[in-house]
Amino acid sequence: MNKEIVSDTKMISSTATNKGLHIEEALIFEQGSTDRSGVDLPEISGRSDRLGKLKRLDQIGLPGLSEPEIVRHYTRLSRNNYAIDIGLYPLGSCTMKHNPRLNEAVARLPGFSNIHPLQPPSTVQGAMALIKELEEWLTALTGFPTIALSPAAGAQGELCGLMVIRSYLEKQGDPRETVLVADSAHGTNPATATMCGYRTKSIPSNDSGTLDLQALENMLDNKVAAVMLTNPNTCGLFEGQILEISDAVHKSGALLYCDGANFNAIVGKVKPADLGIDIMHLNLHKTFSTPHGGGGPGSGPVAMTSVLAPYAPLPWIEESASGFTITEHLGDHSQQSFGRMRAWHGQMGMFVRALSYLISHGGDGLRQVAEDAVLNANYIRQGLHKHYSMPYPGTCMHEVLCDDQSLKPAGLKTLDVAKALIDQGFHPMTIYFPLIVNGAMLIEPTETETKEILDQFIDAMITIANHSTSENIAALQNAPVHTPRRRLDETKAARNPILRWLQDTGPSAT
Ligand SMILES: *Cc1c(COP(=O)(O)O)cnc(C)c1O
């Protein structure tokens, strides 16, 4: 590991040379030439006339590059990315764990990867059997009787959950208008409630980083439709008063929504249905190892009680003696559903990966996932607690929360630690979240890291903290220096976008 902090290195501005790892990669529009092409296409024959007035007369200015140029461009860019396959990715709340290659091999089997949702059901019986089996695993693990698999991610799972709650309450003739959200919640929680048409109010946390039960009780009235709570929460703490919380919520006639993004920490240990929760989403791409793919696809199944099940989204897969069929009627339930969340059943590839992960771990293996995730986070906590201040000292769940209180006297802040970690060869942890902790650093190692890697990470963090007491402080404030780009202005690209190609060479934006 590189512990020295080097002086600024001149960047090499050339796409033809590749010196060391500092590559200044020009945009594809700057590299190619508009009158060059990587392929020879045949002249269009008479058919083009049929386009009539729709036929484009001007060049659109797309750059042409040869095949090797294209391959090198994207391969070089990919080498500038950090990934879970390169090293530890301790991004708290996001659960970036290793994705076993077995899952990938299974997901690529042609019988799973080449099917189409419009295929006749008789030709996709195996895929439907897989979806049913995944449902069985997830209902067993959560303790809920019903699970809707179609939501595309955690955020859409939340939306699905609140739409189910709204349908249910409307049917009771008691629609209600407010959703209470824990102040430590992920930003998707209030966004979801607002998008669903509710007024959102924030429930404060107490000094221990968990929900303030008294404050919640004071806020509950006959206007509250639901309370959204994350357990374990985003401070990495188990909400120990969950049963009291659930009692209070139910007494007021509201429902308890659980953001289950942190299910990783309790899978196989506790069934959320036993905690008085009415409905929750899981993130297959966090707990069950399917990849987070640059904004999608994810998968956010929603598990719920039998009371809410009739309001769940359509469609369902039903099993009968003659096999599996897709249906809009679920068993004996009358049709109360609000409809579909989206086309079809969800992300088939994610289902295959998740089931592969579930089967290969088995029930006991899944319990060990939770135990090891918690153990690893506490190992880091133990390694760091003398070097970093922690707002809620004591045992944590799957992620450990530090802050920059102890670094501030030296003039350092959380952002400096995150940038310095990049020079140490690690992806930074989640920073400045949860919002209720000033200068938060949320570290989630996951169960898939070895003791040696955790030790390296702890060493790197201690090296950074020790620099804060030396003359190296300016170097830390300049980090990172071992990267193609130095410290960037965090907001400039959004505030002053430079759309160079459009301005200089492209068609005028009309
Ligand atoms: C990741 C996350 C979400 C949102 O899930 P997506 O799948 O990214 O939409 C919601 N809540 C918490 C606590 C999360 O960590």
The ligand as a MOL file (V3000), in Angstrom:
LIG
                    3D

  0  0  0     0  0            999 V3000
M  V30 BEGIN CTAB
M  V30 COUNTS 15 15 0 0 0
M  V30 BEGIN ATOM
M  V30 1 C -30.2790 1.7940 -1.0770 0
M  V30 2 C -31.2960 2.2460 -0.1300 0
M  V30 3 C -32.5800 2.6310 -0.5700 0
M  V30 4 C -32.9570 2.7460 -2.0320 0
M  V30 5 O -32.8020 1.5560 -2.7390 0
M  V30 6 P -32.5000 1.5640 -4.3110 0
M  V30 7 O -32.5110 0.1230 -4.6730 0
M  V30 8 O -31.1830 2.2320 -4.4810 0
M  V30 9 O -33.6160 2.3320 -4.9660 0
M  V30 10 C -33.5130 2.9670 0.3910 0
M  V30 11 N -33.2040 2.9570 1.6980 0
M  V30 12 C -31.9800 2.5990 2.1640 0
M  V30 13 C -31.7140 2.5820 3.6380 0
M  V30 14 C -30.9790 2.2470 1.2590 0
M  V30 15 O -29.7650 1.9150 1.6970 0
M  V30 END ATOM
M  V30 BEGIN BOND
M  V30 1 1 1 2
M  V30 2 1 2 3
M  V30 3 2 2 14
M  V30 4 1 3 4
M  V30 5 2 3 10
M  V30 6 1 4 5
M  V30 7 1 5 6
M  V30 8 2 6 7
M  V30 9 1 6 8
M  V30 10 1 6 9
M  V30 11 1 10 11
M  V30 12 2 11 12
M  V30 13 1 12 13
M  V30 14 1 12 14
M  V30 15 1 14 15
M  V30 END BOND
M  V30 END CTAB
M  END
